[in-house]
Amino acid sequence: MNKIFTFIRTWKLPVAMLTGVLLYYIFGAIVPQDSENDFYYTISHIFQPTLIFSMLFLSFLKVEPKNLKPHRWHGILLLTQGSLFVLCSLAAMYLPETINGKILWEGAMLCFICPTATASAVIVQKLGGSLSGDVTYIVLCNLLVSALAPGFLTLVEPHSGLDFLTEFFMIMGKVFPLLLCPLFVALIVRHYAPKLKDRMLQIKDLAFYLWLVALALAITVTVRTIVESNIALGILLGLAAISAVCCIIQFSLGRAIGKRWQQPTKPQSECKNKGEYIAPIERSAITAGQAFGQKNTVFIIWMGLVFLNPVTSVVGGFYSIWHNLVNSYQLYKKGKR
């Protein structure tokens, strides 16, 4: 029994992902077919947002508001993310048009413009990166998405009744409730209930285990999206490949930018736990890599369904698998060290 628990602790992420796959088949067996859509709507619109809210709330509790300030790598990363999205948008608009080719470019667009996952703050802490740096980028990245995405989405895939302002407010309405509400609640708790804040933060790895639950549910939704997509195998494989390439590019570029433009950090002499000290260059690489590479894949699926060819929404499901495999590998390496 001890060996089983040790195995689960060591391979938390793959176990959570496998659990998500199994849950899809379990739910398929026990949930009546006529209630299936309502069941998954509850997961996507109630359970997942609640878990995301809780994780971001705990992250804001841990960060001093004065530390939420931009650094140089934030600007470079935002410029890189915006440029990649614009280039893919132009390719989708102006390259010789084939249906499959345009779908792949739209998939790449979604992978690049998608905002950073709230859960990235959880992984950044586990890997030893800067929580304040990652949370700051989450806020800035969502602002970038709200400002940049509507214009290009309307040009690439025009929809009747969806102009720039309509899409702008739709994206704002999707992004900001789950971004600003946890921040305001955290500020209130920090100011008026400091004892409650301390008690919540004393629960070790609470945000991480909430994220494992959210990950299992996300994989369940991902499997359903892929299995029930009724998309030609060639397009599915193409979207899987595109999402994998985009995932590798973003993690690699993020780490490279973090190393090149380091975020200032405390010297080793000021760290309480000397054994957990991480060199500034690696700390910045971890933070920028997660901020750029770990995506809000539920948002990818939503944007694909609403604003582009609905087939492209599958790319979010594949990206969810790739970035969590990267996270599993990074946590495995950290555990060995």
TORKOL-622477 format. One record per residue (C-alpha): residue number from 0; x, y, z; residue in one letter. Coordinates in steps of 0.001 Angstrom, whole numbers, plus 524288, in hexadecimal, padded with zeros to 5 digits. Example, Ala and Ser with C-alpha at 12.3 -4.5 7.8 and 13.67 -1.06 7.14 Angstrom:
2
+--------+-------+-------+-------+-------+
! lumkol !     u !     v !     w ! milum !
+--------+-------+-------+-------+-------+
!      0 ! 8300C ! 7EE6C ! 81E78 !     A !
!      1 ! 83566 ! 7FBDC ! 81BE4 !     S !
+--------+-------+-------+-------+-------+
END
This chain:
337
+--------+-------+-------+-------+-------+
! lumkol !     u !     v !     w ! milum !
+--------+-------+-------+-------+-------+
!      0 ! 80000 ! 80000 ! 80000 !     M !
!      1 ! 80B30 ! 80954 ! 8034B !     N !
!      2 ! 81114 ! 806C3 ! 7F5E8 !     K !
!      3 ! 80430 ! 80A52 ! 7EF79 !     I !
!      4 ! 80356 ! 81743 ! 7F6E9 !     F !
!      5 ! 8119C ! 81A28 ! 7F3CC !     T !
!      6 ! 80EFC ! 817A7 ! 7E565 !     F !
!      7 ! 80311 ! 82099 ! 7E582 !     I !
!      8 ! 80AA7 ! 82B7A ! 7EC65 !     R !
!      9 ! 815DA ! 82A58 ! 7E2AF !     T !
!     10 ! 80D53 ! 82A1D ! 7D691 !     W !
!     11 ! 8022D ! 8330D ! 7DAC0 !     K !
!     12 ! 80025 ! 83970 ! 7CD83 !     L !
!     13 ! 7FFF1 ! 82D1B ! 7C50C !     P !
!     14 ! 7F6F2 ! 826B7 ! 7CF24 !     V !
!     15 ! 7EDC5 ! 83278 ! 7CE9C !     A !
!     16 ! 7EDED ! 8322E ! 7BFB4 !     M !
!     17 ! 7EB1E ! 8239A ! 7BF5E !     L !
!     18 ! 7E035 ! 825BC ! 7C947 !     T !
!     19 ! 7DA5A ! 82FEA ! 7C028 !     G !
!     20 ! 7DA56 ! 8262E ! 7B4E3 !     V !
!     21 ! 7D3EB ! 81BC7 ! 7BD61 !     L !
!     22 ! 7C9C5 ! 82583 ! 7C24B !     L !
!     23 ! 7C54B ! 827F9 ! 7B45D !     Y !
!     24 ! 7C1D6 ! 81992 ! 7B2C8 !     Y !
!     25 ! 7BC34 ! 81894 ! 7C08A !     I !
!     26 ! 7B38A ! 8246E ! 7BE3C !     F !
!     27 ! 7AFA3 ! 81EC3 ! 7B10E !     G !
!     28 ! 7AAF3 ! 81279 ! 7B7E5 !     A !
!     29 ! 7A378 ! 818AB ! 7C324 !     I !
!     30 ! 79E67 ! 82594 ! 7BDBB !     V !
!     31 ! 791CD ! 8244A ! 7B5AE !     P !
!     32 ! 79411 ! 82828 ! 7A799 !     Q !
!     33 ! 78950 ! 83268 ! 7A7BB !     D !
!     34 ! 78FDB ! 838F9 ! 7B37E !     S !
!     35 ! 79DDC ! 8383B ! 7AE6D !     E !
!     36 ! 79E80 ! 84619 ! 7A8FC !     N !
!     37 ! 79917 ! 84BE1 ! 7B59E !     D !
!     38 ! 7A2BB ! 843BB ! 7BD7A !     F !
!     39 ! 7AE96 ! 8489D ! 7B5EF !     Y !
!     40 ! 7A922 ! 8566A ! 7B603 !     Y !
!     41 ! 7A92F ! 855AD ! 7C4E5 !     T !
!     42 ! 7B756 ! 8511A ! 7C4CF !     I !
!     43 ! 7BBD0 ! 85B9B ! 7BB36 !     S !
!     44 ! 7B3DC ! 8670B ! 7C064 !     H !
!     45 ! 7B322 ! 8644F ! 7CF0A !     I !
!     46 ! 7BD4F ! 85AC4 ! 7D41D !     F !
!     47 ! 7C8CE ! 85F12 ! 7CBB7 !     Q !
!     48 ! 7C6A4 ! 86DCC ! 7CD99 !     P !
!     49 ! 7C537 ! 86B8C ! 7DC4A !     T !
!     50 ! 7D22B ! 86439 ! 7DCC4 !     L !
!     51 ! 7D8D1 ! 86E99 ! 7D462 !     I !
!     52 ! 7D36F ! 8795E ! 7DD26 !     F !
!     53 ! 7D86E ! 8723A ! 7E949 !     S !
!     54 ! 7E613 ! 8700B ! 7E3B2 !     M !
!     55 ! 7E79C ! 87E1B ! 7DF4A !     L !
!     56 ! 7E226 ! 882F9 ! 7EC50 !     F !
!     57 ! 7EC78 ! 87B1A ! 7F3BA !     L !
!     58 ! 7F70F ! 88026 ! 7EAA2 !     S !
!     59 ! 7F2E8 ! 88E43 ! 7ECFC !     F !
!     60 ! 7F2D9 ! 88BAA ! 7FBA9 !     L !
!     61 ! 80118 ! 88779 ! 7FAFE !     K !
!     62 ! 805A9 ! 8933E ! 7F335 !     V !
!     63 ! 8079C ! 8A0AE ! 7F901 !     E !
!     64 ! 80050 ! 8AA6B ! 7F04B !     P !
!     65 ! 80C81 ! 8B2FE ! 7EFC7 !     K !
!     66 ! 813DB ! 8A7B6 ! 7E94C !     N !
!     67 ! 80A46 ! 8A6F8 ! 7DDF1 !     L !
!     68 ! 81260 ! 8AF7D ! 7D4FC !     K !
!     69 ! 81700 ! 8AD72 ! 7C6F8 !     P !
!     70 ! 82508 ! 8A9EF ! 7C3D8 !     H !
!     71 ! 82BFE ! 8AAC6 ! 7B6DC !     R !
!     72 ! 8297F ! 89C95 ! 7B34F !     W !
!     73 ! 81AD3 ! 89EFD ! 7B47F !     H !
!     74 ! 81B5E ! 8A8EF ! 7A978 !     G !
!     75 ! 82406 ! 8A071 ! 7A0CC !     I !
!     76 ! 81B22 ! 894BA ! 7A2F4 !     L !
!     77 ! 80ECB ! 89C83 ! 79FF1 !     L !
!     78 ! 814FC ! 8A1B3 ! 79372 !     L !
!     79 ! 81906 ! 893F0 ! 78F7C !     T !
!     80 ! 80B9A ! 88E3F ! 7924A !     Q !
!     81 ! 80490 ! 8990B ! 78AE5 !     G !
!     82 ! 80DE2 ! 89812 ! 77F3F !     S !
!     83 ! 80C4D ! 88952 ! 77DDD !     L !
!     84 ! 7FD89 ! 88AC3 ! 77E4C !     F !
!     85 ! 7FDA0 ! 89594 ! 773FB !     V !
!     86 ! 8069F ! 88DCE ! 76AF6 !     L !
!     87 ! 7FDCC ! 881CD ! 76BCC !     C !
!     88 ! 7F1D2 ! 88A68 ! 7696D !     S !
!     89 ! 7F7FC ! 8904A ! 75D36 !     L !
!     90 ! 7FBAD ! 882BA ! 7586F !     A !
!     91 ! 7ED9D ! 87E28 ! 75A46 !     A !
!     92 ! 7E89F ! 889F2 ! 752A8 !     M !
!     93 ! 7F244 ! 88B24 ! 74775 !     Y !
!     94 ! 7F8F4 ! 87E22 ! 744AC !     L !
!     95 ! 7F314 ! 87605 ! 73991 !     P !
!     96 ! 7E655 ! 8715D ! 73F69 !     E !
!     97 ! 7E3AA ! 8632E ! 741E2 !     T !
!     98 ! 7D9A9 ! 85F4B ! 74C0F !     I !
!     99 ! 7E2F2 ! 8567F ! 75387 !     N !
!    100 ! 7EE22 ! 86046 ! 752D0 !     G !
!    101 ! 7E5D5 ! 86B49 ! 7581D !     K !
!    102 ! 7E0F7 ! 862C4 ! 7634D !     I !
!    103 ! 7EF0A ! 85FC1 ! 76748 !     L !
!    104 ! 7F2CA ! 86E2B ! 76710 !     W !
!    105 ! 7E6B3 ! 87178 ! 76F17 !     E !
!    106 ! 7EAAF ! 866F0 ! 778BE !     G !
!    107 ! 7F811 ! 86D34 ! 779EE !     A !
!    108 ! 7F19D ! 87A7F ! 77BED !     M !
!    109 ! 7E9F3 ! 87539 ! 78776 !     L !
!    110 ! 7F5E6 ! 86ECB ! 78D8D !     C !
!    111 ! 7FDC5 ! 87B6A ! 78CFF !     F !
!    112 ! 7F387 ! 8855D ! 7912F !     I !
!    113 ! 7ED8B ! 87D3E ! 79C0C !     C !
!    114 ! 7EFFD ! 8835D ! 7A97C !     P !
!    115 ! 7F889 ! 87D07 ! 7B3B4 !     T !
!    116 ! 7F1FC ! 872A6 ! 7BBFA !     A !
!    117 ! 7EE81 ! 876A0 ! 7C9C4 !     T !
!    118 ! 7F446 ! 869AC ! 7CE21 !     A !
!    119 ! 801B2 ! 86DD2 ! 7C92F !     S !
!    120 ! 80375 ! 874FE ! 7D615 !     A !
!    121 ! 80231 ! 867E7 ! 7DD1C !     V !
!    122 ! 80CA3 ! 86166 ! 7D4A6 !     I !
!    123 ! 81599 ! 86D3C ! 7D563 !     V !
!    124 ! 815A2 ! 86C1F ! 7E437 !     Q !
!    125 ! 81859 ! 85D85 ! 7E38A !     K !
!    126 ! 823C1 ! 85F93 ! 7DA39 !     L !
!    127 ! 82986 ! 86ADD ! 7E1F2 !     G !
!    128 ! 82628 ! 8762E ! 7D8EB !     G !
!    129 ! 820F0 ! 8839C ! 7DC62 !     S !
!    130 ! 81294 ! 88376 ! 7E035 !     L !
!    131 ! 8116E ! 89250 ! 7DF51 !     S !
!    132 ! 817A3 ! 89243 ! 7D1C4 !     G !
!    133 ! 80E4F ! 887E5 ! 7CCC6 !     D !
!    134 ! 80209 ! 88E0F ! 7D2A2 !     V !
!    135 ! 805EA ! 89B34 ! 7CCD6 !     T !
!    136 ! 8071E ! 894FE ! 7BF6F !     Y !
!    137 ! 7F9D7 ! 88E5C ! 7C0EA !     I !
!    138 ! 7F3A2 ! 89BD4 ! 7C2AB !     V !
!    139 ! 7FB62 ! 8A247 ! 7B7A1 !     L !
!    140 ! 7F938 ! 896DC ! 7AE63 !     C !
!    141 ! 7EA7F ! 89764 ! 7B023 !     N !
!    142 ! 7EAD7 ! 8A5F0 ! 7AD02 !     L !
!    143 ! 7F288 ! 8A2E9 ! 7A097 !     L !
!    144 ! 7E8C8 ! 8986F ! 79C6B !     V !
!    145 ! 7DD2A ! 8A171 ! 79EA0 !     S !
!    146 ! 7E36A ! 8AC61 ! 796B2 !     A !
!    147 ! 7E9A0 ! 8A4A8 ! 78B89 !     L !
!    148 ! 7E144 ! 898B0 ! 788F4 !     A !
!    149 ! 7D41D ! 89EB0 ! 784C5 !     P !
!    150 ! 7D990 ! 8A63B ! 7792F !     G !
!    151 ! 7E09B ! 89ACD ! 772F6 !     F !
!    152 ! 7D63C ! 890B4 ! 77617 !     L !
!    153 ! 7CC09 ! 898B7 ! 76ECE !     T !
!    154 ! 7D52A ! 899D6 ! 762FF !     L !
!    155 ! 7D91D ! 88B8F ! 7626A !     V !
!    156 ! 7CB7B ! 885C0 ! 76424 !     E !
!    157 ! 7C09E ! 88FEA ! 76299 !     P !
!    158 ! 7B3C3 ! 88C56 ! 76939 !     H !
!    159 ! 7A6C8 ! 89310 ! 76786 !     S !
!    160 ! 7A407 ! 89B95 ! 77361 !     G !
!    161 ! 7B1C0 ! 89A2E ! 7790A !     L !
!    162 ! 7B924 ! 8A6C7 ! 776A0 !     D !
!    163 ! 7C521 ! 8ABCF ! 77DE7 !     F !
!    164 ! 7BDB9 ! 8B1DB ! 78950 !     L !
!    165 ! 7B4E1 ! 8A611 ! 78B01 !     T !
!    166 ! 7C06C ! 89CC6 ! 78B86 !     E !
!    167 ! 7C7F7 ! 8A61E ! 79448 !     F !
!    168 ! 7BD43 ! 8A658 ! 79E91 !     F !
!    169 ! 7BAF8 ! 897AC ! 79D56 !     M !
!    170 ! 7C95B ! 89505 ! 7A025 !     I !
!    171 ! 7C99C ! 89F15 ! 7AB18 !     M !
!    172 ! 7BDA1 ! 898BD ! 7B11E !     G !
!    173 ! 7C42D ! 88B79 ! 7B08B !     K !
!    174 ! 7D164 ! 88FD4 ! 7B5BE !     V !
!    175 ! 7CFA8 ! 89A09 ! 7C035 !     F !
!    176 ! 7C5AE ! 89457 ! 7C9BC !     P !
!    177 ! 7CEF3 ! 88915 ! 7CC92 !     L !
!    178 ! 7DAA5 ! 89230 ! 7CCEA !     L !
!    179 ! 7D62C ! 89E15 ! 7D48E !     L !
!    180 ! 7CCC5 ! 897C5 ! 7DE3C !     C !
!    181 ! 7D73E ! 88F1F ! 7E49A !     P !
!    182 ! 7E02B ! 89B01 ! 7E569 !     L !
!    183 ! 7D5F7 ! 8A367 ! 7EC42 !     F !
!    184 ! 7D216 ! 89885 ! 7F59E !     V !
!    185 ! 7E067 ! 895D7 ! 7F8CA !     A !
!    186 ! 7E2DE ! 8A449 ! 7FB90 !     L !
!    187 ! 7D715 ! 8A4B5 ! 804A3 !     I !
!    188 ! 7DB73 ! 89884 ! 80BEF !     V !
!    189 ! 7E97E ! 89D6F ! 80D05 !     R !
!    190 ! 7E4EA ! 8AA63 ! 812A0 !     H !
!    191 ! 7D954 ! 8A6A5 ! 81B2F !     Y !
!    192 ! 7DBA8 ! 89853 ! 81EAF !     A !
!    193 ! 7EA57 ! 89602 ! 81FCB !     P !
!    194 ! 7E85B ! 88A77 ! 82909 !     K !
!    195 ! 7DFB4 ! 883B2 ! 81EFD !     L !
!    196 ! 7EA1E ! 8863B ! 814BF !     K !
!    197 ! 7F499 ! 8800E ! 81D51 !     D !
!    198 ! 7EC39 ! 87428 ! 82016 !     R !
!    199 ! 7E95B ! 87202 ! 811AB !     M !
!    200 ! 7F79D ! 87337 ! 80DF3 !     L !
!    201 ! 7FB7F ! 86995 ! 81887 !     Q !
!    202 ! 7F4B1 ! 85EB3 ! 810F6 !     I !
!    203 ! 80068 ! 8598C ! 80997 !     K !
!    204 ! 7FEFC ! 8580C ! 7FACF !     D !
!    205 ! 7F064 ! 85B14 ! 7FB32 !     L !
!    206 ! 7F0E2 ! 86223 ! 7EE1D !     A !
!    207 ! 7F8AC ! 856F8 ! 7E821 !     F !
!    208 ! 7EEC3 ! 84CA3 ! 7EBF8 !     Y !
!    209 ! 7E389 ! 8552F ! 7E760 !     L !
!    210 ! 7EAB3 ! 855EE ! 7DA7E !     W !
!    211 ! 7EBF4 ! 84716 ! 7D9C0 !     L !
!    212 ! 7DD1E ! 84632 ! 7DAD1 !     V !
!    213 ! 7DB9A ! 850D4 ! 7D081 !     A !
!    214 ! 7E564 ! 849B3 ! 7C7D4 !     L !
!    215 ! 7DDD0 ! 83CE5 ! 7C899 !     A !
!    216 ! 7D134 ! 843EE ! 7C4D6 !     L !
!    217 ! 7D81F ! 84B4E ! 7B9E0 !     A !
!    218 ! 7DD4F ! 83E95 ! 7B428 !     I !
!    219 ! 7CFA1 ! 838BB ! 7B505 !     T !
!    220 ! 7CA2A ! 84418 ! 7AD25 !     V !
!    221 ! 7D5CD ! 84323 ! 7A3D9 !     T !
!    222 ! 7D383 ! 834AE ! 7A12E !     V !
!    223 ! 7C51A ! 83755 ! 79EA0 !     R !
!    224 ! 7C877 ! 84266 ! 7953F !     T !
!    225 ! 7D1DE ! 839D7 ! 78D7E !     I !
!    226 ! 7CA0E ! 82D26 ! 78DA2 !     V !
!    227 ! 7BD24 ! 83388 ! 789FD !     E !
!    228 ! 7C2A7 ! 83D5F ! 78049 !     S !
!    229 ! 7BF64 ! 8358E ! 773D9 !     N !
!    230 ! 7CB09 ! 83BF0 ! 76D21 !     I !
!    231 ! 7D2DB ! 83542 ! 76262 !     A !
!    232 ! 7DEB2 ! 82DFC ! 767A1 !     L !
!    233 ! 7E81F ! 835E2 ! 75F39 !     G !
!    234 ! 7E366 ! 842D1 ! 764ED !     I !
!    235 ! 7E3CC ! 83D4D ! 772C8 !     L !
!    236 ! 7F1E0 ! 83901 ! 770F6 !     L !
!    237 ! 7F548 ! 8462A ! 76AF8 !     G !
!    238 ! 7EF64 ! 84D9D ! 77674 !     L !
!    239 ! 7F64F ! 8447B ! 77FFA !     A !
!    240 ! 8034C ! 8473E ! 7792C !     A !
!    241 ! 800E5 ! 855FB ! 77890 !     I !
!    242 ! 7FD7C ! 85696 ! 7870B !     S !
!    243 ! 809B2 ! 84EC0 ! 78A84 !     A !
!    244 ! 8126B ! 857C9 ! 78273 !     V !
!    245 ! 80C24 ! 863FA ! 7885F !     C !
!    246 ! 80DC6 ! 85E4E ! 79606 !     C !
!    247 ! 81C4A ! 85B93 ! 79402 !     I !
!    248 ! 81E90 ! 868F6 ! 78DDA !     I !
!    249 ! 8180A ! 87033 ! 79909 !     Q !
!    250 ! 81E9F ! 868EA ! 7A420 !     F !
!    251 ! 82BDA ! 86A23 ! 79D4F !     S !
!    252 ! 82A5D ! 87892 ! 799E2 !     L !
!    253 ! 8252D ! 87B9D ! 7A770 !     G !
!    254 ! 830F5 ! 87557 ! 7AE06 !     R !
!    255 ! 83A63 ! 87C06 ! 7A497 !     A !
!    256 ! 8343E ! 88970 ! 7A6F0 !     I !
!    257 ! 83441 ! 88738 ! 7B5A4 !     G !
!    258 ! 842BF ! 883F8 ! 7B559 !     K !
!    259 ! 84607 ! 88F99 ! 7ACBB !     R !
!    260 ! 83E44 ! 899AF ! 7B48B !     W !
!    261 ! 83EE8 ! 8951D ! 7C296 !     Q !
!    262 ! 8356C ! 89949 ! 7CD20 !     Q !
!    263 ! 83C71 ! 89E80 ! 7D94A !     P !
!    264 ! 83BCD ! 8953E ! 7E4CA !     T !
!    265 ! 840C7 ! 8944C ! 7F2B6 !     K !
!    266 ! 84EF6 ! 8903F ! 7F46D !     P !
!    267 ! 85189 ! 8830F ! 7FA93 !     Q !
!    268 ! 85598 ! 8897A ! 80766 !     S !
!    269 ! 847B3 ! 88EC0 ! 8094A !     E !
!    270 ! 840AD ! 881DB ! 806D0 !     C !
!    271 ! 83B15 ! 87B27 ! 812CD !     K !
!    272 ! 83CBA ! 86D81 ! 80D31 !     N !
!    273 ! 84A18 ! 86CD2 ! 806C1 !     K !
!    274 ! 84757 ! 85F39 ! 80155 !     G !
!    275 ! 83C4B ! 86481 ! 7F8E3 !     E !
!    276 ! 8445E ! 86F71 ! 7F2E8 !     Y !
!    277 ! 84395 ! 8703A ! 7E40A !     I !
!    278 ! 84CDC ! 878AC ! 7DC20 !     A !
!    279 ! 84668 ! 88505 ! 7D688 !     P !
!    280 ! 848A1 ! 880D1 ! 7C86D !     I !
!    281 ! 841AA ! 873CB ! 7CA86 !     E !
!    282 ! 83704 ! 87A15 ! 7D2BB !     R !
!    283 ! 833DE ! 8839B ! 7C7BB !     S !
!    284 ! 8346C ! 878B4 ! 7BD9B !     A !
!    285 ! 82AA2 ! 8708E ! 7C55A !     I !
!    286 ! 82152 ! 87BFE ! 7C728 !     T !
!    287 ! 8218D ! 880DB ! 7B91E !     A !
!    288 ! 820F9 ! 8730C ! 7B3AF !     G !
!    289 ! 8149F ! 86FC5 ! 7BB49 !     Q !
!    290 ! 80E94 ! 87D21 ! 7B8BB !     A !
!    291 ! 8102A ! 87B47 ! 7AA0C !     F !
!    292 ! 80E64 ! 86C9C ! 7A8B2 !     G !
!    293 ! 80375 ! 868CD ! 7B212 !     Q !
!    294 ! 7F675 ! 86CF0 ! 7AC2D !     K !
!    295 ! 7E842 ! 86E45 ! 7B00C !     N !
!    296 ! 7E3F9 ! 86371 ! 7A6CB !     T !
!    297 ! 7D58F ! 864D8 ! 7AA46 !     V !
!    298 ! 7D6AF ! 872A4 ! 7A4BE !     F !
!    299 ! 7DCCB ! 86D30 ! 79832 !     I !
!    300 ! 7D13A ! 8640D ! 79668 !     I !
!    301 ! 7C783 ! 86F0B ! 798EE !     W !
!    302 ! 7CE01 ! 8786E ! 78F43 !     M !
!    303 ! 7CE9E ! 86DF1 ! 784C8 !     G !
!    304 ! 7C047 ! 86A8B ! 78645 !     L !
!    305 ! 7BB6B ! 878A0 ! 7869A !     V !
!    306 ! 7C471 ! 88085 ! 77DC5 !     F !
!    307 ! 7CB42 ! 87752 ! 77426 !     L !
!    308 ! 7C871 ! 86AAA ! 76D15 !     N !
!    309 ! 7C306 ! 8620C ! 7781B !     P !
!    310 ! 7CC21 ! 85713 ! 773E5 !     V !
!    311 ! 7D7AA ! 85F00 ! 778FB !     T !
!    312 ! 7D2A6 ! 85DE8 ! 786F4 !     S !
!    313 ! 7D87E ! 8502F ! 78779 !     V !
!    314 ! 7E606 ! 85651 ! 78796 !     V !
!    315 ! 7E367 ! 85A9D ! 79595 !     G !
!    316 ! 7E123 ! 84C99 ! 799B8 !     G !
!    317 ! 7EE01 ! 84830 ! 793C7 !     F !
!    318 ! 7F54F ! 853BF ! 799A8 !     Y !
!    319 ! 7F013 ! 8500A ! 7A70A !     S !
!    320 ! 7F6A1 ! 842C4 ! 7A5A0 !     I !
!    321 ! 803BD ! 84823 ! 7A0E3 !     W !
!    322 ! 80598 ! 852DB ! 7AAF7 !     H !
!    323 ! 8020F ! 849A9 ! 7B606 !     N !
!    324 ! 80BE7 ! 83FB2 ! 7B10E !     L !
!    325 ! 81614 ! 84A92 ! 7B16C !     V !
!    326 ! 811DF ! 84DF5 ! 7BF4A !     N !
!    327 ! 812D0 ! 83FA5 ! 7C34F !     S !
!    328 ! 8209E ! 83EC7 ! 7BE03 !     Y !
!    329 ! 824D8 ! 84B57 ! 7C4BC !     Q !
!    330 ! 81F3F ! 84721 ! 7D1D5 !     L !
!    331 ! 825AE ! 839C6 ! 7D03B !     Y !
!    332 ! 832F3 ! 8404B ! 7CDFA !     K !
!    333 ! 830BA ! 84955 ! 7D9A9 !     K !
!    334 ! 82D27 ! 83D9A ! 7E21F !     G !
!    335 ! 839AB ! 83679 ! 7DE4C !     K !
!    336 ! 841DA ! 84262 ! 7E1E0 !     R !
+--------+-------+-------+-------+-------+
END
